[in-house]
Amino acid sequence: MKNSTKNIISEIIDRDDCPFTEFEVHGFFTGLILSFYDTKAIEDKIIKFLDISKNSLSDAHELTRHIKEELTLDSFYIFNKNEEDFDKRATVMSEWAYYFLIAFQDNNSTELLNPETQEIIDILDEISQISQKYKMNEEKDITKESLDDIDDFVVKSVLYLSNKNDQ
């Protein structure tokens, strides 16, 4: 994720002692942006779920603008592909996907999904369990390639969902 986006997330986390990591917050906001919620519902979800004050809503709106801008400019990325700690990288991917799904889905949203979107959601659900279900391969090149492929899938999926919402 871009430094400006990272800085806003840090502000939100620090101001209200938000108990989530930067990747959890980023995934959560990305899921909200691509969800079927109206603005009021999004604000309520941000305040309640992230346990932040209404004073932080201006930062939340700024973060939303930054992420939307990255999506429209096709400059959206999340993970550091140069991270050599593969367990950490897998954990970050897992956290991001899990919190994306929490924000994106609600009890009624699955009825609104087309088959392509449902397939993306199902794969993101599997990605959210990487840390629990899979052990990183000891062959560095294979593990890096696999994590790069997952990274590419996540980014392309988010861009697909973003473009789908714009139609």
C-alpha positions as CSV (number, residue, x, y, z in Angstrom):
1,M,0.0,0.0,0.0
2,K,1.2,3.5,-0.7
3,N,2.9,5.5,2.1
4,S,0.1,8.1,2.2
5,T,-2.5,5.4,2.7
6,K,-0.2,3.8,5.4
7,N,0.1,7.2,7.2
8,I,-3.7,7.7,7.4
9,I,-4.1,4.1,8.7
10,S,-1.4,4.8,11.3
11,E,-3.2,8.0,12.4
12,I,-6.5,6.1,12.8
13,I,-4.9,3.3,14.8
14,D,-2.8,5.6,17.0
15,R,-5.5,8.2,17.7
16,D,-8.1,5.7,19.1
17,D,-5.8,2.8,20.1
18,C,-7.5,0.8,17.4
19,P,-6.6,-2.9,18.2
20,F,-6.1,-3.9,14.5
21,T,-3.0,-4.0,12.3
22,E,-2.5,-1.7,9.3
23,F,-3.3,-4.6,7.0
24,E,-6.5,-5.5,8.8
25,V,-7.6,-1.9,8.7
26,H,-6.7,-1.6,5.0
27,G,-8.6,-4.8,4.2
28,F,-11.6,-3.7,6.2
29,F,-11.7,-0.3,4.4
30,T,-11.2,-1.9,1.0
31,G,-14.1,-4.3,1.7
32,L,-16.3,-1.4,2.7
33,I,-15.5,0.6,-0.4
34,L,-16.5,-2.3,-2.6
35,S,-19.6,-3.3,-0.5
36,F,-23.2,-2.7,-1.0
37,Y,-23.5,-0.4,2.0
38,D,-24.7,3.2,2.0
39,T,-22.6,6.0,3.5
40,K,-24.3,6.0,6.9
41,A,-24.0,2.2,7.2
42,I,-20.3,2.5,6.3
43,E,-19.7,5.1,9.0
44,D,-21.6,3.1,11.6
45,K,-19.6,0.0,10.7
46,I,-16.3,1.9,10.9
47,I,-17.1,3.4,14.3
48,K,-18.5,0.2,15.8
49,F,-16.2,-2.4,14.4
50,L,-12.9,-0.5,14.6
51,D,-14.0,1.0,17.9
52,I,-12.9,4.5,16.9
53,S,-14.4,7.8,17.8
54,K,-16.5,10.0,15.6
55,N,-13.5,12.4,15.6
56,S,-11.6,9.9,13.5
57,L,-14.3,9.8,10.8
58,S,-12.6,12.6,8.8
59,D,-9.5,10.3,8.7
60,A,-11.7,7.4,7.7
61,H,-13.2,9.5,4.8
62,E,-9.7,10.5,3.7
63,L,-8.5,6.9,3.8
64,T,-11.5,5.9,1.7
65,R,-10.7,8.6,-0.8
66,H,-7.1,7.4,-1.0
67,I,-8.0,3.8,-1.6
68,K,-10.7,4.7,-4.2
69,E,-8.1,6.9,-6.0
70,E,-5.6,4.0,-6.0
71,L,-8.3,1.8,-7.5
72,T,-9.3,4.2,-10.2
73,L,-5.6,4.8,-11.2
74,D,-4.9,1.1,-11.2
75,S,-2.1,1.8,-8.7
76,F,-3.6,-0.4,-6.1
77,Y,-1.3,-2.8,-4.2
78,I,-1.3,-4.1,-0.7
79,F,1.6,-6.3,0.1
80,N,5.4,-5.9,-0.1
81,K,6.6,-8.4,-2.6
82,N,10.1,-8.0,-1.3
83,E,9.3,-9.3,2.2
84,E,11.6,-12.2,2.9
85,D,9.8,-13.4,6.0
86,F,7.3,-15.7,4.2
87,D,5.4,-16.6,7.4
88,K,4.9,-12.8,8.1
89,R,3.8,-12.2,4.5
90,A,1.3,-15.1,4.6
91,T,-0.1,-13.8,7.9
92,V,-0.5,-10.3,6.4
93,M,-2.3,-11.7,3.4
94,S,-4.5,-13.8,5.7
95,E,-5.4,-10.8,7.9
96,W,-6.1,-8.5,5.0
97,A,-8.4,-11.0,3.3
98,Y,-10.3,-11.9,6.5
99,Y,-11.0,-8.2,7.3
100,F,-11.9,-7.5,3.7
101,L,-14.5,-10.3,3.9
102,I,-15.9,-9.0,7.2
103,A,-16.5,-5.6,5.7
104,F,-17.6,-6.7,2.3
105,Q,-20.2,-9.2,3.3
106,D,-23.4,-9.0,5.3
107,N,-26.3,-11.4,5.6
108,N,-27.9,-10.1,2.4
109,S,-24.9,-9.4,0.2
110,T,-24.4,-13.0,-0.9
111,E,-27.7,-12.9,-2.7
112,L,-26.5,-9.9,-4.8
113,L,-23.3,-11.5,-6.0
114,N,-22.8,-12.8,-9.5
115,P,-21.0,-16.1,-9.9
116,E,-17.6,-14.5,-10.7
117,T,-17.8,-12.3,-7.6
118,Q,-18.9,-15.3,-5.5
119,E,-15.9,-17.3,-6.8
120,I,-13.6,-14.4,-5.8
121,I,-15.1,-14.3,-2.3
122,D,-14.7,-18.0,-1.9
123,I,-11.0,-17.8,-2.9
124,L,-10.5,-14.8,-0.6
125,D,-12.0,-16.9,2.2
126,E,-9.4,-19.6,1.5
127,I,-6.6,-16.9,1.5
128,S,-7.9,-15.7,4.8
129,Q,-7.0,-19.1,6.2
130,I,-3.4,-19.4,4.8
131,S,-1.8,-19.0,8.2
132,Q,-4.0,-21.6,9.9
133,K,-4.2,-24.2,7.1
134,Y,-0.9,-24.1,5.3
135,K,2.8,-24.4,6.1
136,M,5.2,-22.3,4.1
137,N,7.3,-24.4,1.8
138,E,11.0,-24.6,2.8
139,E,11.9,-24.0,-0.9
140,K,12.3,-20.3,-1.0
141,D,11.7,-19.8,-4.7
142,I,8.5,-21.9,-4.7
143,T,7.1,-20.1,-1.6
144,K,7.9,-16.7,-3.0
145,E,6.3,-17.5,-6.4
146,S,3.2,-18.9,-4.6
147,L,2.9,-15.8,-2.4
148,D,3.4,-13.5,-5.5
149,D,0.6,-15.4,-7.3
150,I,-1.7,-14.9,-4.3
151,D,-0.8,-11.3,-4.2
152,D,-1.5,-10.8,-7.9
153,F,-4.8,-12.6,-7.5
154,V,-5.9,-10.4,-4.6
155,V,-5.0,-7.2,-6.4
156,K,-6.6,-8.3,-9.7
157,S,-9.7,-9.4,-7.8
158,V,-10.1,-6.1,-6.0
159,L,-9.7,-4.2,-9.3
160,Y,-12.3,-6.5,-10.9
161,L,-14.7,-5.8,-8.1
162,S,-14.0,-2.1,-8.2
163,N,-14.6,-2.0,-12.0
164,K,-17.8,-4.1,-11.6
165,N,-19.1,-1.6,-9.0
166,D,-18.5,1.3,-11.4
167,Q,-20.6,-0.3,-14.1
